[in-house]
Amino acid sequence: MIKALIVEDELYIRKGLISMIASLDKDIDIIGECESVQEAITVTKACKPDLIFLDINLKDGIAFDFLDQVKDLKFQVIFITAYDQYALQAIKNGAVDYILKPVDIDELSEAIDRVQTITADRSTHIEIVKEQFIENKREHIVLRLQEGYQIIRFEDLMYCQSDKGYTTFYTNDKKSYIASKPIKEFESQLPNDLFVRTHQSYMVNLRFIDKYDKTGYAFLKSGVKIPVSTRKREEFVSRLLL
């Protein structure tokens, strides 16, 4: 019997997942449910699960904050999330699988089977999963504009600026495109390894940053000046130093 913990901030998703796992009849014992990073740390250290079904965004942080705090414990992880851009980071953390919401029961079944059949050669297993997600990794965002659809490659997108419910996308060929949605609607579509939120109105591609002024501004190679809000500065600087 595998002892499993569910770490997910939405109650209805936790209950749905429990129901799906029960219907698969795979000897999984759900020993607890958590909705926050701190709660997950406490329960994991106390109960020592064999397997954790883990969401990315939790009530007080993200899954990787939790994993950093329990890295000395031995357990397997199946990520279940709405965000596909964290797949490679999940793999680096040793994830067995990475399932996108809404959860497909066949994918869930296969993931649990992997948990039950993983051998001591963990590195080989991780490479297999890594190849699977690299093949499907998106390289662009598609904007719905008044005149149609615009495809923008992530490597060409310098930054996004939101204003009064609209977001303008600026590319390195000096073009700009306005979409009729606020920036928060696009944040999950931009890969976390490339883009960082510097301000409630700005997201910036780290590859285009030339320097950071400690007065609170980032300067792009094009000369554009981007504000970095006080509450975003610590995270922004840490991303620059990676």
C-alpha positions as CSV (number, residue, x, y, z in Angstrom):
1,M,0.0,0.0,0.0
2,I,1.4,3.4,-1.0
3,K,0.8,6.2,1.5
4,A,-0.2,9.4,-0.5
5,L,-0.7,13.0,0.3
6,I,-2.7,15.5,-1.8
7,V,-1.4,19.1,-1.8
8,E,-3.9,21.3,-3.7
9,D,-5.6,24.6,-2.7
10,E,-8.9,23.9,-4.3
11,L,-11.3,21.7,-2.2
12,Y,-13.3,20.4,-5.2
13,I,-10.2,19.3,-7.0
14,R,-8.9,17.5,-3.9
15,K,-12.2,15.6,-3.6
16,G,-12.4,14.9,-7.3
17,L,-8.9,13.5,-7.2
18,I,-9.6,11.3,-4.2
19,S,-12.6,9.9,-6.0
20,M,-10.7,9.2,-9.2
21,I,-7.8,7.5,-7.2
22,A,-10.3,5.3,-5.4
23,S,-12.0,4.2,-8.6
24,L,-8.6,3.1,-10.0
25,D,-8.2,0.6,-7.1
26,K,-4.4,0.8,-7.2
27,D,-3.6,0.3,-3.4
28,I,-3.2,4.0,-2.8
29,D,-4.0,5.1,0.8
30,I,-4.8,8.9,1.0
31,I,-3.4,9.9,4.4
32,G,-4.0,13.6,4.2
33,E,-5.0,16.7,2.3
34,C,-3.2,20.1,2.4
35,E,-3.9,23.5,0.8
36,S,-0.8,25.5,1.6
37,V,3.0,25.2,1.6
38,Q,3.3,25.4,5.4
39,E,0.6,22.8,6.0
40,A,2.2,20.5,3.5
41,I,5.6,20.8,5.2
42,T,4.1,20.0,8.6
43,V,2.1,17.0,7.4
44,T,4.9,15.6,5.2
45,K,7.4,15.7,8.0
46,A,5.0,14.1,10.4
47,C,3.4,11.5,8.2
48,K,6.3,10.7,5.7
49,P,4.1,9.9,2.6
50,D,5.5,7.7,-0.2
51,L,3.8,9.8,-2.8
52,I,2.5,13.4,-3.1
53,F,0.0,14.6,-5.7
54,L,1.2,18.2,-5.9
55,D,-0.3,21.4,-7.4
56,I,2.0,24.3,-8.5
57,N,0.1,27.3,-7.0
58,L,-0.8,27.0,-3.4
59,K,-2.4,29.4,-0.9
60,D,0.8,30.8,0.5
61,G,3.4,30.0,-2.2
62,I,4.3,27.6,-4.9
63,A,5.1,23.9,-4.9
64,F,8.9,24.4,-5.3
65,D,8.9,26.4,-2.0
66,F,7.5,23.3,-0.3
67,L,9.9,20.9,-2.0
68,D,12.9,23.0,-0.9
69,Q,11.8,22.6,2.7
70,V,11.4,18.8,2.6
71,K,14.3,17.9,0.2
72,D,15.8,15.6,2.7
73,L,12.7,13.4,2.9
74,K,12.2,10.5,0.4
75,F,8.9,10.5,-1.5
76,Q,7.7,10.6,-5.1
77,V,5.8,13.4,-6.7
78,I,3.1,13.6,-9.4
79,F,2.4,17.2,-10.3
80,I,-1.2,18.0,-11.1
81,T,-1.6,21.6,-12.3
82,A,-3.1,24.0,-14.9
83,Y,0.3,25.4,-15.8
84,D,2.4,23.6,-18.4
85,Q,5.4,26.0,-18.3
86,Y,6.7,24.4,-15.1
87,A,7.3,21.0,-16.5
88,L,11.1,21.2,-16.9
89,Q,11.5,22.7,-13.4
90,A,9.3,19.9,-12.0
91,I,11.5,17.3,-13.7
92,K,14.6,18.8,-12.2
93,N,12.9,18.3,-8.9
94,G,12.5,14.6,-9.7
95,A,8.8,14.5,-10.6
96,V,7.5,11.1,-11.7
97,D,4.9,12.7,-13.9
98,Y,3.3,16.1,-14.7
99,I,-0.5,16.0,-15.4
100,L,-2.4,19.0,-16.7
101,K,-5.9,19.9,-15.4
102,P,-8.5,18.8,-16.1
103,V,-7.1,15.5,-15.0
104,D,-7.6,12.6,-17.5
105,I,-8.2,9.4,-15.5
106,D,-6.1,7.3,-17.9
107,E,-3.1,9.7,-17.5
108,L,-3.6,9.5,-13.7
109,S,-3.6,5.7,-13.9
110,E,-0.4,5.6,-15.9
111,A,1.3,8.0,-13.5
112,I,0.4,5.9,-10.5
113,D,1.7,2.8,-12.4
114,R,5.0,4.6,-12.9
115,V,5.2,5.2,-9.2
116,Q,4.7,1.6,-8.5
117,T,7.3,0.3,-11.0
118,I,10.1,2.9,-10.7
119,T,13.5,1.1,-10.3
120,A,16.6,2.2,-8.5
121,D,17.8,3.8,-11.7
122,R,16.0,7.0,-11.1
123,S,18.1,9.1,-13.5
124,T,17.1,7.0,-16.5
125,H,13.4,7.4,-15.6
126,I,13.8,11.2,-15.3
127,E,15.4,11.4,-18.8
128,I,12.4,9.6,-20.3
129,V,9.9,12.0,-18.8
130,K,12.1,15.0,-19.7
131,E,12.1,14.0,-23.4
132,Q,8.3,13.6,-23.3
133,F,7.8,17.2,-22.1
134,I,10.5,18.8,-24.2
135,E,8.7,17.6,-27.3
136,N,5.5,19.3,-26.2
137,K,7.0,22.5,-24.8
138,R,5.4,25.6,-26.3
139,E,7.6,28.2,-27.9
140,H,5.0,31.0,-28.6
141,I,1.9,32.7,-27.4
142,V,-1.1,33.3,-29.6
143,L,-2.9,36.7,-29.1
144,R,-6.5,37.2,-30.2
145,L,-6.6,40.7,-31.7
146,Q,-9.4,42.7,-33.3
147,E,-8.1,41.9,-36.8
148,G,-7.4,38.2,-36.1
149,Y,-4.7,36.2,-34.3
150,Q,-1.0,37.1,-33.8
151,I,1.7,34.5,-33.0
152,I,4.6,35.8,-30.9
153,R,7.6,33.7,-30.2
154,F,8.7,33.9,-26.6
155,E,12.3,34.6,-27.7
156,D,11.1,37.7,-29.6
157,L,8.9,39.1,-26.8
158,M,10.7,41.8,-24.8
159,Y,8.0,42.8,-22.3
160,C,4.3,43.2,-21.7
161,Q,2.6,46.3,-20.3
162,S,-1.0,46.3,-18.9
163,D,-3.2,49.4,-18.8
164,K,-6.9,49.7,-18.0
165,G,-7.8,46.1,-18.9
166,Y,-5.6,46.0,-22.0
167,T,-2.1,44.4,-22.5
168,T,0.5,45.6,-25.0
169,F,3.1,43.1,-26.2
170,Y,6.4,44.6,-27.3
171,T,8.7,42.6,-29.6
172,N,12.4,43.0,-30.4
173,D,11.6,44.0,-34.0
174,K,10.0,47.3,-32.6
175,K,6.4,46.1,-33.2
176,S,3.6,46.1,-30.6
177,Y,0.3,44.3,-30.3
178,I,-2.6,45.2,-28.1
179,A,-4.8,42.5,-26.6
180,S,-8.1,43.3,-24.8
181,K,-7.3,41.4,-21.5
182,P,-5.3,42.3,-18.4
183,I,-1.8,41.0,-17.9
184,K,-2.9,38.5,-15.3
185,E,-4.7,36.6,-18.0
186,F,-1.5,36.0,-19.9
187,E,0.9,35.4,-17.0
188,S,0.4,31.7,-16.9
189,Q,1.0,31.4,-20.6
190,L,4.5,32.9,-20.4
191,P,7.3,30.5,-19.4
192,N,8.5,31.1,-15.9
193,D,12.1,30.4,-16.9
194,L,12.1,33.4,-19.3
195,F,9.6,35.9,-17.9
196,V,9.3,37.7,-14.5
197,R,6.6,40.0,-13.1
198,T,8.3,43.2,-12.1
199,H,5.2,45.2,-11.4
200,Q,1.4,44.8,-11.4
201,S,1.5,46.2,-14.9
202,Y,4.7,44.7,-16.3
203,M,6.1,41.3,-17.3
204,V,9.7,41.2,-18.7
205,N,11.8,38.7,-20.6
206,L,14.9,38.3,-18.6
207,R,17.0,37.8,-21.7
208,F,16.4,41.4,-22.7
209,I,17.5,43.0,-19.4
210,D,20.7,45.0,-19.6
211,K,20.9,46.3,-16.0
212,Y,19.0,46.9,-12.8
213,D,19.1,50.3,-11.1
214,K,18.7,50.0,-7.3
215,T,16.3,53.0,-7.3
216,G,13.8,50.5,-8.7
217,Y,14.1,50.3,-12.5
218,A,15.2,47.7,-14.9
219,F,16.7,48.8,-18.2
220,L,16.3,46.7,-21.3
221,K,19.0,46.5,-24.0
222,S,16.7,48.6,-26.2
223,G,16.8,51.4,-23.6
224,V,13.3,50.9,-22.3
225,K,12.9,51.7,-18.6
226,I,10.8,49.2,-16.7
227,P,9.6,49.8,-13.1
228,V,10.2,47.2,-10.4
229,S,7.8,47.5,-7.5
230,T,9.0,47.3,-3.9
231,R,7.3,44.0,-3.2
232,K,8.7,42.4,-6.4
233,R,12.3,43.5,-6.0
234,E,13.6,40.6,-3.9
235,E,12.1,38.0,-6.3
236,F,13.3,40.0,-9.3
237,V,16.9,40.3,-8.1
238,S,17.0,36.6,-7.2
239,R,15.9,35.7,-10.7
240,L,18.6,38.0,-12.2
241,L,21.2,36.1,-10.2
242,L,20.2,32.6,-11.2
